[in-house]
């Protein structure tokens, strides 16, 4: 009787372990998918803002950039402002 109880309890713990592993795997999979979904939206907005900033930098007159040595150096070295 005790052996049957021990066998059943081991079987229960094994099935519980496998269900826990399945639930954790599904949770982690959903977490990764939601992370990539959120990050992809953030990156697309960031790209749009970068293009807007580049467009605003094109509005600065070239003669103004060339007249300032510091701005000229920053634009030519691609360090940005």
N, C-alpha and C positions, 0 to 999 in steps of 0.2 A: 504494500500500500504506500509506504513512504517512497519507494522507488518510482511508483507511478506518479506520485505528487511531484517529485523532483524532475522527472522527464517532462511532465506537462508544464512545469514552471520554466524549464529551459526552453521548451518550444515557444512558450508565450514571450519570453524575453527576446528570443531570436526574431520572432515575427514583429515585435515592438521595435526592435533595433532596425529592421529593414524598413518599416513604415516611417520611422523617424528619419532615416537616411533619405527616403524618397521625398518626404515633406521638406527637409532641409535643402535638398537639391532643387526642388521646384521653387522654393523661396529664393535661393541664390540666383537661379535662372531668371526669375521675374525681376529681381533686383538689378541684375546686369542689363537686361533688356530695357528697363525703365531708365537706367543711368544713361545708356546710349541714346535713347529717345530724347531725354532732356538735354544731353550734351549736343546732339545734332541740331536742336533748335537754337541753343545758345551760340554755336559756331556759325550758323547761318546768319543770325542777327549781328554777330561780331564782324563777319565779312561785309555785311551791308554798311555797318558803321565805318569800317576801314575805307571802303570806296567813297563814302561821303566825305571823310576827312581828306582823302587824296584830292577830291574835287575842290574842297575848300583851299587846299594848298596851291592849287593851280590858279586861284584868284589873286594870289600875292604877285605883284608886278616883278618882273625879272630884274629891272633896274634897281629896285629896292633891295633885292637879295644880293645883287652884285656890288652894291655900294657899301654893304656891311660885311667886313671880313669874317666876323664870327658866323653870320648866317651862311655866307658863301662856303666856309669850311664845313659846316654841318650838313648842308645840302649835298656837297660834293663827296663827303665821306659816308653818306647814307646812315648817319647816326640819328637823324631826325631831330626834332626840336625838343 
